[in-house]
Amino acid sequence: MPVEPIKTQRLHAIDTTPDIREALEARVKDPLWFLARQWQTGEFEAENGGRPVQIHADAEEYAFEALQFAGGGGAVVDPAVPLDFLIEAETGGSTPSAPAWNALALEYEFGLSARGHQFAASEYDGRALDWHDFGLTKQHRSATPPGAVTSMTMIPNRLRFPGSPDPRWWAFEEGDAYFDTPEDPEPNILSMLLPEFSFVDVDNWYLIPAPMRAGSLRKIAALRVVDSFGVVTPLDPIVDDRADADWAMFAIDGQGQTAGLDGSVLMAPNVALQVVENDEVEEVRFLRDESANLVWAWERQIEGPDGRAIGTGNDVAAAGGGPRATASGAPEFRLTSETARAWIPYVPRQIDPQPALSGQIVLRRGRTDAQASDAAPQYRSLIVREARSVAEEQIPLTPLRVRRVHRYAIGSDGTAHFWIGRDREITTSTPRPGLRFDYLENWE
């Protein structure tokens, strides 16, 4: 019996049509969703603002000239030499020293000048020097020299970072960064504002490519923005110019004669792109001892006569703190226990003499070795030797570590620079000297 074949149908798309109105309508299933999104993103505010397309800037630019050290002297700034080397490098000799190191505060203190502008850095901890370490203390107010102002024309770009929302809503963003749940061990208002800035306001920020020569200062005299409608808008720095204003994003803080903030000053200090650290020369840890009402400086590592680092772990046995037998074998009363030589006490002393007491104190270096003298001191590190006194407010509740370490960096001209620099940082896991008072010991 013959079988009737199964009939099939095929649908073929036609890519041409005489009427394209339907395609251009871009119909959607839920048009109210788009209206809601426009409301959420503030598109109904009707600001009628154009997009910035061009930036015109008038600026003065000067090269940094000289460094001034807190301990006296200074150095001529060479743009090819990293400032890290000029500031941190110790002077040679039998007893090296760092002219910019403030031993009282355990930090670097220095000044930097550029044609009537004076900057100061008083809290540089020896790690990653950059523009935010400086404060503006003086700037010239005289008439601008002829030819000193240069004009620049730049094209702004939208601010972008990995994971930022794409300006086109139908595109997918990169997933390398996610700001909804920032991992912050100490949540603060800035970490809470970061997700909102990232997802909502990022399209309202622009970057201006304005290259600067390393080792120079730029002062913006005027800044004008041309938008897509051809409207020219002058812009001023967004800083609080009150005398009590103490912080603003990307602004140089003022000190002394220039109290307040100045957002028109841009710095590009000639710092090293990367500083490589090698062996440590010395390490001293400062820690509070509330029971003894003093601060200890533990010389954890010192420099030997041959320049090699020596640990002080054997100082405990040398101090005679081990078991000792008595003649009678009975418990023995001790007024105080012995401590190792590597533990140097710093005791509080009034700054002002009697009777004009101000309540301010300073930590003065002491000793626990009765045989120590100026000719044969108890301390052996350069850090403690220089720090005859330490400001009490500089010692935090957690131990503070100060080091002398070999460093290396390459200048912009390819020259290698080697030096011994210093740094300080908060540390943990520091033992105690075990000082005790008025106790009995029985060594049976």
FENBEL-V739390 format. One record per backbone hydrogen bond with DSSP energy under -1.0 kcal/mol. CO is the residue of the C=O (numbers start at 0). NH is the residue of the N-H. If there is no record, write none. Layout:
BEGIN
CO_NH + CO_NH
END
This chain:
BEGIN
19_23 + 20_24 + 29_32 + 30_34 + 31_35 + 32_36 + 33_37 + 34_38 + 35_39 + 36_40 + 37_42 + 38_41 + 41_44 + 50_227 + 53_225 + 54_153 + 55_223 + 56_151 + 57_220 + 57_221 + 58_149 + 59_218 + 61_216 + 64_76 + 65_112 + 66_74 + 67_110 + 68_71 + 72_68 + 74_66 + 77_80 + 81_85 + 82_86 + 83_87 + 84_88 + 96_90 + 97_100 + 98_70 + 99_108 + 101_105 + 101_106 + 103_390 + 106_101 + 107_123 + 108_69 + 109_120 + 110_67 + 111_118 + 112_64 + 113_116 + 116_113 + 117_136 + 117_137 + 118_111 + 119_134 + 120_109 + 123_107 + 124_423 + 129_132 + 130_133 + 134_119 + 135_254 + 137_117 + 144_147 + 149_58 + 151_56 + 153_54 + 156_206 + 160_163 + 167_170 + 181_183 + 187_191 + 188_192 + 189_193 + 192_196 + 193_197 + 194_198 + 195_199 + 195_200 + 200_203 + 201_204 + 204_158 + 206_156 + 207_209 + 214_63 + 215_267 + 216_61 + 217_265 + 218_59 + 221_57 + 222_234 + 223_55 + 224_232 + 225_52 + 225_53 + 226_229 + 230_226 + 232_224 + 236_238 + 241_244 + 247_250 + 251_261 + 252_135 + 254_257 + 259_253 + 261_251 + 263_219 + 265_217 + 267_214 + 267_215 + 268_270 + 269_82 + 275_407 + 278_405 + 281_403 + 282_300 + 283_401 + 284_297 + 285_399 + 286_295 + 288_293 + 293_288 + 294_345 + 295_286 + 296_343 + 297_284 + 297_299 + 299_311 + 300_282 + 301_309 + 303_306 + 307_303 + 309_301 + 311_314 + 313_317 + 314_318 + 315_320 + 316_319 + 331_440 + 333_438 + 334_437 + 339_342 + 341_298 + 343_296 + 344_365 + 345_294 + 346_363 + 348_361 + 354_356 + 359_350 + 361_348 + 362_389 + 363_346 + 368_371 + 375_372 + 380_384 + 381_385 + 382_386 + 385_387 + 387_364 + 389_362 + 390_393 + 391_394 + 398_426 + 399_285 + 400_424 + 401_283 + 402_422 + 403_280 + 403_281 + 404_420 + 405_277 + 406_418 + 407_275 + 408_416 + 410_413 + 414_410 + 416_408 + 418_406 + 420_404 + 422_402 + 424_400 + 435_336 + 438_333 + 440_331
END
